[in-house]
């Protein structure tokens, strides 16, 4: 049986239709938010002066981990969901019936992987 699944993102700020999912990190925590093009531009504009003056932290940079209060080697804020490519994220959201979830736990993603990534 053929099936077409349509995933519609909802803007997490105003409840309208979202155009994209944006990932960002702050204080060692990684976040994702679904936004319309207009709200995505507002977010990027708000971050712009900080990004311009900031520096990219490297994975092997122990000084940056220490500054962030994270001194344990090998610790990463990357989640199973954030490691998926865009197509897999769409398929996972449809399978999990989570079209607008902003936070996706590793346990649920692992269930999807164990189920053969349907």
C-alpha positions as CSV (number, residue, x, y, z in Angstrom):
1,X,0.0,0.0,0.0
2,X,1.5,3.4,-1.0
3,X,1.4,6.1,1.5
4,X,2.3,9.8,1.3
5,X,3.2,11.5,4.6
6,X,3.2,15.3,4.7
7,X,5.0,17.0,7.6
8,X,4.0,20.6,8.3
9,X,6.2,22.5,10.7
10,X,4.6,25.0,13.0
11,X,6.4,28.1,14.1
12,X,7.3,27.7,17.8
13,X,7.0,31.5,18.4
14,X,3.8,32.5,16.7
15,X,2.0,29.3,15.9
16,X,2.0,30.0,12.1
17,X,3.6,27.9,9.4
18,X,7.3,27.3,9.8
19,X,9.8,27.3,7.0
20,X,12.8,25.8,8.7
21,X,14.3,24.3,11.8
22,X,17.2,26.2,13.3
23,X,19.7,24.6,15.7
24,X,21.8,26.7,18.1
25,X,23.8,26.2,21.2
26,X,24.2,28.2,24.4
27,X,25.9,27.3,27.7
28,X,26.7,23.8,26.5
29,X,23.1,23.1,25.6
30,X,21.9,22.5,22.0
31,X,18.5,23.7,20.9
32,X,16.3,23.4,17.9
33,X,13.4,25.6,17.0
34,X,11.0,25.6,14.0
35,X,10.5,29.1,12.6
36,X,9.0,31.0,9.7
37,X,11.4,32.8,7.4
38,X,10.5,36.1,9.2
39,X,11.2,34.8,12.7
40,X,14.3,32.9,11.5
41,X,15.7,36.3,10.3
42,X,14.9,37.9,13.6
43,X,16.8,35.1,15.4
44,X,19.8,35.4,13.1
45,X,19.8,39.2,13.5
46,X,19.6,38.9,17.3
47,X,22.6,36.5,17.3
48,X,24.6,38.4,14.6
49,X,26.6,40.8,16.9
50,X,27.5,38.0,19.2
51,X,28.6,35.6,16.4
52,X,30.6,38.4,14.8
53,X,32.6,38.9,18.0
54,X,32.7,35.3,19.1
55,X,34.9,32.5,18.1
56,X,34.1,28.9,17.1
57,X,34.9,26.4,19.7
58,X,36.7,23.3,18.5
59,X,35.8,19.8,19.8
60,X,39.4,19.2,21.0
61,X,39.6,22.6,22.7
62,X,39.9,21.7,26.4
63,X,40.1,25.3,27.3
64,X,36.7,26.0,25.9
65,X,35.2,23.0,27.7
66,X,36.8,24.3,30.9
67,X,35.4,27.8,30.4
68,X,31.9,26.3,29.8
69,X,32.2,24.3,33.0
70,X,32.4,21.0,31.1
71,X,35.8,19.4,31.9
72,X,35.0,15.7,31.2
73,X,36.7,14.4,28.1
74,X,34.5,13.1,25.4
75,X,31.3,14.7,26.7
76,X,29.2,16.1,23.8
77,X,25.8,17.8,23.7
78,X,25.1,16.2,20.3
79,X,21.9,14.1,20.3
80,X,20.9,11.1,18.1
81,X,18.3,13.4,16.5
82,X,20.7,16.2,15.7
83,X,23.0,13.6,14.0
84,X,20.2,12.7,11.5
85,X,20.2,14.2,8.0
86,X,17.2,16.3,7.0
87,X,15.4,13.5,5.2
88,X,15.7,11.1,8.2
89,X,14.5,13.9,10.5
90,X,11.3,14.2,8.4
91,X,10.8,10.4,8.4
92,X,11.4,10.2,12.2
93,X,9.0,13.0,13.0
94,X,6.3,11.3,10.9
95,X,6.9,7.9,12.5
96,X,6.9,9.4,16.0
97,X,3.9,11.6,15.3
98,X,6.0,14.6,16.6
99,X,5.7,17.1,13.8
100,X,6.4,20.1,16.0
101,X,8.4,18.7,18.9
102,X,11.4,21.0,19.7
103,X,13.2,18.4,21.9
104,X,13.5,14.8,20.9
105,X,15.0,12.3,23.3
106,X,17.6,9.8,22.3
107,X,15.5,6.9,23.6
108,X,12.7,7.7,21.1
109,X,15.2,8.1,18.2
110,X,16.9,4.8,19.2
111,X,13.5,3.1,19.1
112,X,13.1,4.4,15.5
113,X,16.6,3.2,14.6
114,X,15.9,-0.2,16.1
115,X,12.7,-0.4,14.2
116,X,14.7,-0.2,10.9
117,X,14.1,3.6,10.3
118,X,10.7,3.1,8.8
